[in-house]
Amino acid sequence: MKKNLKSAAQGGFTLIELIVVIVILGILAATALPKFANLSAEARAASVQAVRGSLNSVSAMAHGQFLVNPTANSTNATMEGLAVPMSNGYPSASAALATAAGITTDGKTNKDYTITVVATAGTTTGSVTVSPIGVNAETNCRVVYTPATVSGTVVTPPTVVADVTNCN
């Protein structure tokens, strides 16, 4: 009887090959881990930038309404049924500004953001600060809206500044 030597050949991986593959996968995992470990900070930073865009949009739309009809929109601009207080042709610092931007629905906070309004009644000064829930606004993970100002006849548009330096 003649035996076929090819049928007795090995049919799998050797132990060395298996160890080499495991080592390579370990190196790749160790290299990729730091990239995925910081995703929550990047998500918060992106969220803060989105809030900045929303506040800029509301400000521009309210200013557009003011330009179309300055007398009717001098104190309030109506945006989707919501009265947004105006000063100098732009939205003033108020919770209504954040609500019009879709950031909140109950006037102060929702499940994603904390909104702090600092405004002096009857003046055009103040600010609206929006920061993600769970992040202290003092730690520089926030958006600050400062209303428009007037110097003589020159109106300086509002500023919307996003600070994402510490969104950990």
DRENGUDREN-910891 format. One record per residue: residue number from 1; residue in one letter; x, y, z of N, C-alpha, C in turn. Coordinates in Angstrom, 3 decimals, m for minus. Example, Ala and Ser with C-alpha at 12.3 -4.5 7.8 and 13.67 -1.06 7.14 Angstrom:
residues 2
<zator 1, 'A', <13.190, m5.690, 7.800>, <12.300, m4.500, 7.800>, <13.200, m3.300, 7.800>>;
<zator 2, 'S', <12.850, m2.250, 7.080>, <13.670, m1.060, 7.140>, <12.900, 0.030, 7.870>>;
//
This chain:
residues 168
<zator 1, 'M', <0.814, m1.169, 0.000>, <0.000, 0.000, 0.000>, <0.862, 1.238, 0.000>>;
<zator 2, 'K', <0.417, 2.111, m0.762>, <1.148, 3.343, m0.896>, <0.430, 4.434, m0.092>>;
<zator 3, 'K', <1.170, 5.086, 0.770>, <0.562, 6.158, 1.558>, <0.843, 7.496, 0.877>>;
<zator 4, 'N', <m0.156, 8.313, 0.918>, <m0.006, 9.656, 0.366>, <0.511, 10.578, 1.466>>;
<zator 5, 'L', <1.708, 11.115, 1.289>, <2.308, 11.965, 2.310>, <1.633, 13.337, 2.394>>;
<zator 6, 'K', <1.007, 13.776, 1.344>, <0.357, 15.083, 1.343>, <m0.855, 15.114, 2.264>>;
<zator 7, 'S', <m1.521, 14.026, 2.448>, <m2.715, 14.022, 3.289>, <m2.367, 14.165, 4.760>>;
<zator 8, 'A', <m1.150, 13.880, 5.130>, <m0.739, 14.006, 6.519>, <m0.196, 15.401, 6.822>>;
<zator 9, 'A', <m0.230, 16.322, 5.867>, <0.306, 17.664, 6.069>, <m0.563, 18.436, 7.066>>;
<zator 10, 'Q', <0.078, 19.400, 7.672>, <m0.584, 20.215, 8.684>, <m1.703, 21.032, 8.053>>;
<zator 11, 'G', <m2.799, 21.247, 8.793>, <m3.945, 21.960, 8.244>, <m4.302, 23.226, 8.995>>;
<zator 12, 'G', <m3.422, 23.851, 9.772>, <m3.749, 25.059, 10.530>, <m2.546, 25.956, 10.702>>;
<zator 13, 'F', <m2.678, 26.903, 11.645>, <m1.587, 27.823, 11.933>, <m0.630, 27.198, 12.936>>;
<zator 14, 'T', <0.611, 27.594, 12.828>, <1.576, 27.153, 13.838>, <1.458, 28.064, 15.048>>;
<zator 15, 'L', <1.999, 27.650, 16.141>, <1.952, 28.435, 17.367>, <2.677, 29.768, 17.182>>;
<zator 16, 'I', <3.759, 29.771, 16.468>, <4.525, 31.000, 16.213>, <3.681, 31.992, 15.413>>;
<zator 17, 'E', <3.017, 31.521, 14.372>, <2.173, 32.404, 13.568>, <1.063, 33.011, 14.414>>;
<zator 18, 'L', <0.451, 32.231, 15.263>, <m0.621, 32.707, 16.121>, <m0.116, 33.765, 17.099>>;
<zator 19, 'I', <1.041, 33.555, 17.684>, <1.614, 34.526, 18.620>, <1.962, 35.824, 17.900>>;
<zator 20, 'V', <2.509, 35.738, 16.705>, <2.850, 36.941, 15.935>, <1.596, 37.756, 15.636>>;
<zator 21, 'V', <0.519, 37.110, 15.243>, <m0.734, 37.820, 14.947>, <m1.273, 38.494, 16.207>>;
<zator 22, 'I', <m1.236, 37.811, 17.345>, <m1.723, 38.399, 18.597>, <m0.877, 39.606, 18.996>>;
<zator 23, 'V', <0.427, 39.523, 18.836>, <1.307, 40.652, 19.162>, <1.010, 41.841, 18.255>>;
<zator 24, 'I', <0.827, 41.600, 16.972>, <0.515, 42.692, 16.034>, <m0.812, 43.346, 16.397>>;
<zator 25, 'L', <m1.834, 42.553, 16.707>, <m3.127, 43.114, 17.111>, <m3.002, 43.916, 18.402>>;
<zator 26, 'G', <m2.187, 43.457, 19.334>, <m1.959, 44.195, 20.574>, <m1.309, 45.542, 20.332>>;
<zator 27, 'I', <m0.339, 45.579, 19.435>, <0.330, 46.844, 19.100>, <m0.652, 47.805, 18.440>>;
<zator 28, 'L', <m1.461, 47.314, 17.527>, <m2.459, 48.166, 16.874>, <m3.476, 48.703, 17.878>>;
<zator 29, 'A', <m3.923, 47.868, 18.803>, <m4.885, 48.307, 19.816>, <m4.277, 49.367, 20.725>>;
<zator 30, 'A', <m3.030, 49.179, 21.132>, <m2.366, 50.156, 21.998>, <m2.157, 51.481, 21.280>>;
<zator 31, 'T', <m1.969, 51.436, 19.978>, <m1.795, 52.655, 19.195>, <m3.119, 53.386, 19.013>>;
<zator 32, 'A', <m4.200, 52.665, 18.828>, <m5.503, 53.269, 18.557>, <m6.227, 53.715, 19.817>>;
<zator 33, 'L', <m5.921, 53.165, 20.970>, <m6.642, 53.475, 22.198>, <m6.643, 54.959, 22.553>>;
<zator 34, 'P', <m5.522, 55.667, 22.521>, <m5.565, 57.090, 22.872>, <m6.481, 57.906, 21.961>>;
<zator 35, 'K', <m6.600, 57.525, 20.724>, <m7.471, 58.255, 19.807>, <m8.929, 58.154, 20.239>>;
<zator 36, 'F', <m9.350, 56.974, 20.676>, <m10.745, 56.772, 21.040>, <m11.037, 57.142, 22.488>>;
<zator 37, 'A', <m10.036, 57.305, 23.292>, <m10.241, 57.608, 24.707>, <m10.724, 59.033, 24.924>>;
<zator 38, 'N', <m10.478, 59.955, 24.007>, <m10.816, 61.357, 24.199>, <m12.029, 61.783, 23.378>>;
<zator 39, 'L', <m12.881, 60.878, 23.016>, <m14.020, 61.232, 22.183>, <m15.058, 62.069, 22.915>>;
<zator 40, 'S', <m15.216, 61.921, 24.219>, <m16.226, 62.696, 24.936>, <m15.870, 64.181, 24.938>>;
<zator 41, 'A', <m14.605, 64.510, 25.084>, <m14.195, 65.914, 25.045>, <m14.428, 66.501, 23.660>>;
<zator 42, 'E', <m14.135, 65.737, 22.626>, <m14.376, 66.208, 21.263>, <m15.866, 66.384, 20.998>>;
<zator 43, 'A', <m16.687, 65.503, 21.542>, <m18.135, 65.617, 21.361>, <m18.662, 66.865, 22.059>>;
<zator 44, 'R', <m18.184, 67.140, 23.271>, <m18.602, 68.356, 23.971>, <m18.169, 69.598, 23.201>>;
<zator 45, 'A', <m16.953, 69.593, 22.687>, <m16.459, 70.741, 21.922>, <m17.303, 70.955, 20.668>>;
<zator 46, 'A', <m17.666, 69.887, 19.985>, <m18.519, 70.006, 18.795>, <m19.901, 70.519, 19.169>>;
<zator 47, 'S', <m20.411, 70.080, 20.306>, <m21.711, 70.537, 20.781>, <m21.683, 72.034, 21.086>>;
<zator 48, 'V', <m20.611, 72.489, 21.708>, <m20.467, 73.915, 22.016>, <m20.386, 74.724, 20.722>>;
<zator 49, 'Q', <m19.682, 74.225, 19.727>, <m19.613, 74.920, 18.436>, <m20.990, 74.969, 17.764>>;
<zator 50, 'A', <m21.790, 73.914, 17.929>, <m23.146, 73.901, 17.362>, <m24.024, 74.945, 18.045>>;
<zator 51, 'V', <m23.887, 75.094, 19.353>, <m24.636, 76.124, 20.084>, <m24.236, 77.503, 19.577>>;
<zator 52, 'R', <m22.962, 77.698, 19.358>, <m22.477, 78.976, 18.812>, <m23.150, 79.278, 17.478>>;
<zator 53, 'G', <m23.222, 78.281, 16.616>, <m23.877, 78.467, 15.323>, <m25.353, 78.780, 15.459>>;
<zator 54, 'S', <m26.029, 78.136, 16.395>, <m27.455, 78.391, 16.622>, <m27.687, 79.820, 17.098>>;
<zator 55, 'L', <m26.871, 80.271, 18.041>, <m27.026, 81.644, 18.540>, <m26.714, 82.665, 17.449>>;
<zator 56, 'N', <m25.707, 82.408, 16.628>, <m25.406, 83.301, 15.500>, <m26.574, 83.364, 14.529>>;
<zator 57, 'S', <m27.193, 82.223, 14.251>, <m28.316, 82.177, 13.312>, <m29.508, 82.962, 13.830>>;
<zator 58, 'V', <m29.847, 82.762, 15.100>, <m30.980, 83.490, 15.679>, <m30.703, 84.985, 15.665>>;
<zator 59, 'S', <m29.492, 85.365, 15.996>, <m29.132, 86.778, 15.990>, <m29.276, 87.375, 14.591>>;
<zator 60, 'A', <m28.801, 86.661, 13.592>, <m28.890, 87.154, 12.209>, <m30.341, 87.227, 11.735>>;
<zator 61, 'M', <m31.152, 86.215, 12.072>, <m32.559, 86.236, 11.648>, <m33.333, 87.355, 12.335>>;
<zator 62, 'A', <m33.088, 87.560, 13.628>, <m33.769, 88.637, 14.343>, <m33.342, 89.996, 13.799>>;
<zator 63, 'H', <m32.066, 90.144, 13.492>, <m31.590, 91.402, 12.910>, <m32.214, 91.620, 11.527>>;
<zator 64, 'G', <m32.374, 90.550, 10.766>, <m33.046, 90.661, 9.468>, <m34.478, 91.135, 9.611>>;
<zator 65, 'Q', <m35.194, 90.623, 10.607>, <m36.560, 91.094, 10.855>, <m36.554, 92.568, 11.227>>;
<zator 66, 'F', <m35.584, 92.972, 12.025>, <m35.471, 94.374, 12.409>, <m35.223, 95.256, 11.187>>;
<zator 67, 'L', <m34.360, 94.821, 10.273>, <m34.062, 95.623, 9.087>, <m35.264, 95.757, 8.170>>;
<zator 68, 'V', <m36.089, 94.714, 8.096>, <m37.283, 94.760, 7.250>, <m38.318, 95.714, 7.823>>;
<zator 69, 'N', <m38.503, 95.694, 9.131>, <m39.512, 96.534, 9.767>, <m38.977, 97.040, 11.106>>;
<zator 70, 'P', <m38.185, 98.114, 11.092>, <m37.533, 98.579, 12.321>, <m38.499, 99.016, 13.422>>;
<zator 71, 'T', <m39.621, 99.618, 13.053>, <m40.525, 100.108, 14.099>, <m41.248, 98.967, 14.798>>;
<zator 72, 'A', <m41.663, 97.948, 14.059>, <m42.389, 96.830, 14.667>, <m41.465, 95.921, 15.462>>;
<zator 73, 'N', <m40.204, 95.851, 15.083>, <m39.268, 94.928, 15.733>, <m38.226, 95.637, 16.600>>;
<zator 74, 'S', <m38.539, 96.844, 17.063>, <m37.544, 97.575, 17.850>, <m37.420, 97.042, 19.275>>;
<zator 75, 'T', <m38.504, 96.514, 19.851>, <m38.430, 95.994, 21.220>, <m38.443, 94.474, 21.270>>;
<zator 76, 'N', <m39.194, 93.831, 20.378>, <m39.277, 92.365, 20.332>, <m39.339, 91.902, 18.887>>;
<zator 77, 'A', <m38.676, 90.829, 18.600>, <m38.808, 90.163, 17.300>, <m39.517, 88.844, 17.570>>;
<zator 78, 'T', <m40.533, 88.545, 16.774>, <m41.273, 87.305, 16.970>, <m40.670, 86.229, 16.082>>;
<zator 79, 'M', <m40.213, 85.162, 16.729>, <m39.592, 84.055, 16.006>, <m40.307, 82.772, 16.394>>;
<zator 80, 'E', <m41.065, 82.210, 15.452>, <m41.852, 81.005, 15.675>, <m42.741, 81.146, 16.904>>;
<zator 81, 'G', <m43.395, 82.299, 17.013>, <m44.328, 82.543, 18.103>, <m43.691, 82.980, 19.405>>;
<zator 82, 'L', <m42.394, 83.106, 19.443>, <m41.687, 83.496, 20.660>, <m41.175, 84.924, 20.518>>;
<zator 83, 'A', <m41.460, 85.756, 21.511>, <m40.983, 87.137, 21.501>, <m39.549, 87.172, 22.023>>;
<zator 84, 'V', <m38.642, 87.587, 21.163>, <m37.228, 87.705, 21.537>, <m36.931, 89.184, 21.762>>;
<zator 85, 'P', <m36.582, 89.575, 22.994>, <m36.279, 90.985, 23.265>, <m35.116, 91.487, 22.407>>;
<zator 86, 'M', <m35.270, 92.718, 21.911>, <m34.268, 93.310, 21.025>, <m33.671, 94.559, 21.660>>;
<zator 87, 'S', <m32.421, 94.839, 21.320>, <m31.780, 96.101, 21.663>, <m30.760, 96.405, 20.577>>;
<zator 88, 'N', <m30.790, 97.627, 20.106>, <m29.873, 98.077, 19.055>, <m30.003, 97.261, 17.768>>;
<zator 89, 'G', <m31.193, 96.734, 17.510>, <m31.427, 95.984, 16.277>, <m31.023, 94.525, 16.326>>;
<zator 90, 'Y', <m30.574, 94.056, 17.459>, <m30.155, 92.662, 17.642>, <m30.797, 92.119, 18.919>>;
<zator 91, 'P', <m30.826, 90.798, 19.086>, <m31.378, 90.238, 20.331>, <m30.564, 90.673, 21.551>>;
<zator 92, 'S', <m31.280, 90.982, 22.630>, <m30.596, 91.312, 23.879>, <m30.324, 90.032, 24.659>>;
<zator 93, 'A', <m29.641, 90.164, 25.769>, <m29.315, 88.996, 26.596>, <m30.574, 88.542, 27.322>>;
<zator 94, 'S', <m31.109, 87.385, 26.924>, <m32.320, 86.855, 27.557>, <m32.405, 85.356, 27.331>>;
<zator 95, 'A', <m33.198, 84.713, 28.169>, <m33.418, 83.274, 28.004>, <m34.180, 83.000, 26.709>>;
<zator 96, 'A', <m34.965, 83.973, 26.248>, <m35.725, 83.802, 25.005>, <m34.793, 83.617, 23.810>>;
<zator 97, 'L', <m33.630, 84.222, 23.855>, <m32.648, 84.045, 22.780>, <m32.239, 82.583, 22.674>>;
<zator 98, 'A', <m31.927, 81.968, 23.810>, <m31.535, 80.555, 23.811>, <m32.698, 79.667, 23.386>>;
<zator 99, 'T', <m33.906, 80.000, 23.841>, <m35.080, 79.210, 23.468>, <m35.325, 79.298, 21.967>>;
<zator 100, 'A', <m35.191, 80.498, 21.397>, <m35.374, 80.663, 19.949>, <m34.318, 79.893, 19.168>>;
<zator 101, 'A', <m33.150, 79.718, 19.759>, <m32.080, 78.959, 19.101>, <m32.281, 77.453, 19.245>>;
<zator 102, 'G', <m33.317, 77.045, 19.983>, <m33.593, 75.623, 20.155>, <m32.731, 74.975, 21.217>>;
<zator 103, 'I', <m32.110, 75.772, 22.052>, <m31.216, 75.233, 23.067>, <m31.984, 74.790, 24.301>>;
<zator 104, 'T', <m33.088, 75.438, 24.582>, <m33.860, 75.095, 25.771>, <m35.346, 75.215, 25.478>>;
<zator 105, 'T', <m36.151, 74.549, 26.276>, <m37.598, 74.634, 26.098>, <m38.310, 75.095, 27.353>>;
<zator 106, 'D', <m37.617, 75.110, 28.485>, <m38.298, 75.461, 29.726>, <m37.773, 76.744, 30.370>>;
<zator 107, 'G', <m36.982, 77.512, 29.658>, <m36.547, 78.804, 30.152>, <m35.199, 78.830, 30.842>>;
<zator 108, 'K', <m34.729, 77.743, 31.404>, <m33.442, 77.762, 32.088>, <m32.522, 76.635, 31.651>>;
<zator 109, 'T', <m32.929, 75.395, 31.858>, <m32.041, 74.294, 31.510>, <m32.813, 73.185, 30.819>>;
<zator 110, 'N', <m32.111, 72.350, 30.131>, <m32.682, 71.111, 29.616>, <m31.678, 70.008, 29.894>>;
<zator 111, 'K', <m31.850, 68.860, 29.288>, <m30.981, 67.738, 29.628>, <m29.560, 67.865, 29.084>>;
<zator 112, 'D', <m29.306, 68.817, 28.192>, <m27.991, 68.917, 27.570>, <m27.171, 70.137, 27.990>>;
<zator 113, 'Y', <m27.832, 71.255, 28.311>, <m27.104, 72.505, 28.540>, <m27.582, 73.224, 29.790>>;
<zator 114, 'T', <m26.695, 74.030, 30.342>, <m27.043, 74.975, 31.395>, <m26.948, 76.363, 30.781>>;
<zator 115, 'I', <m27.980, 77.166, 30.996>, <m28.022, 78.509, 30.425>, <m28.016, 79.514, 31.567>>;
<zator 116, 'T', <m27.079, 80.438, 31.517>, <m26.974, 81.481, 32.531>, <m27.142, 82.823, 31.839>>;
<zator 117, 'V', <m28.152, 83.573, 32.272>, <m28.410, 84.893, 31.700>, <m28.031, 85.936, 32.733>>;
<zator 118, 'V', <m27.153, 86.838, 32.339>, <m26.782, 87.966, 33.180>, <m27.227, 89.204, 32.427>>;
<zator 119, 'A', <m28.288, 89.841, 32.919>, <m28.814, 91.022, 32.238>, <m29.314, 92.007, 33.279>>;
<zator 120, 'T', <m29.144, 93.284, 32.989>, <m29.648, 94.343, 33.841>, <m30.912, 94.877, 33.193>>;
<zator 121, 'A', <m32.013, 94.844, 33.935>, <m33.299, 95.275, 33.385>, <m33.215, 96.713, 32.888>>;
<zator 122, 'G', <m33.762, 96.933, 31.710>, <m33.803, 98.261, 31.129>, <m32.513, 98.710, 30.469>>;
<zator 123, 'T', <m31.517, 97.858, 30.424>, <m30.258, 98.226, 29.771>, <m29.959, 97.234, 28.654>>;
<zator 124, 'T', <m28.951, 97.552, 27.881>, <m28.559, 96.658, 26.786>, <m27.325, 95.843, 27.147>>;
<zator 125, 'T', <m26.944, 95.878, 28.405>, <m25.762, 95.122, 28.817>, <m26.160, 93.736, 29.291>>;
<zator 126, 'G', <m25.191, 92.880, 29.407>, <m25.437, 91.532, 29.904>, <m24.794, 90.501, 29.007>>;
<zator 127, 'S', <m25.147, 89.239, 29.264>, <m24.625, 88.149, 28.447>, <m25.468, 86.909, 28.674>>;
<zator 128, 'V', <m25.363, 85.992, 27.739>, <m25.981, 84.676, 27.858>, <m24.842, 83.670, 27.730>>;
<zator 129, 'T', <m24.689, 82.822, 28.741>, <m23.647, 81.797, 28.730>, <m24.306, 80.433, 28.672>>;
<zator 130, 'V', <m23.875, 79.608, 27.731>, <m24.408, 78.256, 27.566>, <m23.242, 77.284, 27.701>>;
<zator 131, 'S', <m23.422, 76.291, 28.577>, <m22.378, 75.273, 28.745>, <m23.031, 73.903, 28.863>>;
<zator 132, 'P', <m22.343, 72.851, 28.443>, <m22.906, 71.504, 28.552>, <m23.139, 71.115, 30.011>>;
<zator 133, 'I', <m24.193, 70.342, 30.245>, <m24.478, 69.827, 31.591>, <m23.280, 68.991, 32.050>>;
<zator 134, 'G', <m22.913, 69.135, 33.297>, <m21.809, 68.360, 33.847>, <m20.458, 69.025, 33.680>>;
<zator 135, 'V', <m20.433, 70.168, 33.006>, <m19.184, 70.907, 32.822>, <m19.381, 72.282, 33.437>>;
<zator 136, 'N', <m18.522, 72.667, 34.332>, <m18.599, 73.978, 34.949>, <m18.287, 75.039, 33.901>>;
<zator 137, 'A', <m19.159, 76.035, 33.770>, <m18.963, 77.082, 32.759>, <m17.674, 77.856, 32.985>>;
<zator 138, 'E', <m17.185, 77.852, 34.204>, <m15.941, 78.560, 34.498>, <m14.716, 77.815, 33.974>>;
<zator 139, 'T', <m14.878, 76.571, 33.528>, <m13.730, 75.790, 33.061>, <m13.472, 75.960, 31.567>>;
<zator 140, 'N', <m14.055, 76.952, 30.954>, <m13.808, 77.263, 29.541>, <m14.344, 76.212, 28.584>>;
<zator 141, 'C', <m15.534, 75.767, 28.797>, <m16.245, 74.923, 27.836>, <m17.627, 75.536, 27.726>>;
<zator 142, 'R', <m17.719, 76.609, 26.949>, <m18.949, 77.397, 26.951>, <m19.045, 78.281, 25.720>>;
<zator 143, 'V', <m20.239, 78.834, 25.549>, <m20.494, 79.848, 24.531>, <m21.017, 81.070, 25.264>>;
<zator 144, 'V', <m20.489, 82.237, 24.933>, <m20.947, 83.477, 25.560>, <m21.454, 84.413, 24.466>>;
<zator 145, 'Y', <m22.741, 84.808, 24.605>, <m23.359, 85.779, 23.695>, <m23.379, 87.120, 24.408>>;
<zator 146, 'T', <m22.795, 88.124, 23.775>, <m22.813, 89.482, 24.305>, <m23.575, 90.351, 23.316>>;
<zator 147, 'P', <m24.625, 91.056, 23.768>, <m25.473, 91.826, 22.849>, <m24.725, 92.951, 22.133>>;
<zator 148, 'A', <m25.386, 93.473, 21.111>, <m24.839, 94.587, 20.334>, <m24.723, 95.827, 21.214>>;
<zator 149, 'T', <m23.765, 96.674, 20.870>, <m23.572, 97.929, 21.597>, <m23.622, 99.092, 20.618>>;
<zator 150, 'V', <m23.879, 100.286, 21.164>, <m23.939, 101.492, 20.342>, <m22.958, 102.507, 20.900>>;
<zator 151, 'S', <m22.193, 103.107, 20.000>, <m21.304, 104.198, 20.360>, <m21.583, 105.322, 19.375>>;
<zator 152, 'G', <m22.319, 106.334, 19.832>, <m22.752, 107.397, 18.928>, <m23.798, 106.855, 17.978>>;
<zator 153, 'T', <m23.471, 106.814, 16.693>, <m24.398, 106.253, 15.703>, <m23.914, 104.914, 15.162>>;
<zator 154, 'V', <m22.817, 104.423, 15.701>, <m22.237, 103.170, 15.216>, <m22.705, 102.010, 16.097>>;
<zator 155, 'V', <m23.329, 101.024, 15.457>, <m23.780, 99.830, 16.169>, <m22.751, 98.724, 15.951>>;
<zator 156, 'T', <m22.239, 98.202, 17.044>, <m21.320, 97.066, 16.974>, <m22.142, 95.801, 17.150>>;
<zator 157, 'P', <m22.124, 94.894, 16.176>, <m22.942, 93.673, 16.272>, <m22.592, 92.844, 17.505>>;
<zator 158, 'P', <m23.496, 91.958, 17.885>, <m23.222, 91.108, 19.048>, <m22.064, 90.152, 18.774>>;
<zator 159, 'T', <m21.471, 89.675, 19.835>, <m20.409, 88.682, 19.693>, <m20.894, 87.359, 20.274>>;
<zator 160, 'V', <m20.567, 86.295, 19.585>, <m20.862, 84.945, 20.056>, <m19.530, 84.209, 20.041>>;
<zator 161, 'V', <m18.996, 83.959, 21.232>, <m17.665, 83.379, 21.352>, <m17.766, 81.992, 21.980>>;
<zator 162, 'A', <m17.218, 81.012, 21.285>, <m17.158, 79.645, 21.813>, <m15.760, 79.401, 22.356>>;
<zator 163, 'D', <m15.698, 78.913, 23.575>, <m14.422, 78.572, 24.196>, <m14.443, 77.080, 24.510>>;
<zator 164, 'V', <m13.631, 76.312, 23.813>, <m13.616, 74.855, 23.978>, <m12.253, 74.360, 24.471>>;
<zator 165, 'T', <m11.524, 75.247, 25.161>, <m10.174, 74.878, 25.576>, <m10.138, 73.820, 26.672>>;
<zator 166, 'N', <m11.236, 73.643, 27.401>, <m11.215, 72.675, 28.503>, <m12.526, 71.898, 28.577>>;
<zator 167, 'C', <m12.904, 71.250, 27.506>, <m14.156, 70.485, 27.456>, <m13.947, 69.030, 27.861>>;
<zator 168, 'N', <m13.170, 68.775, 28.880>, <m12.884, 67.396, 29.306>, <m14.043, 66.769, 30.021>>;
//
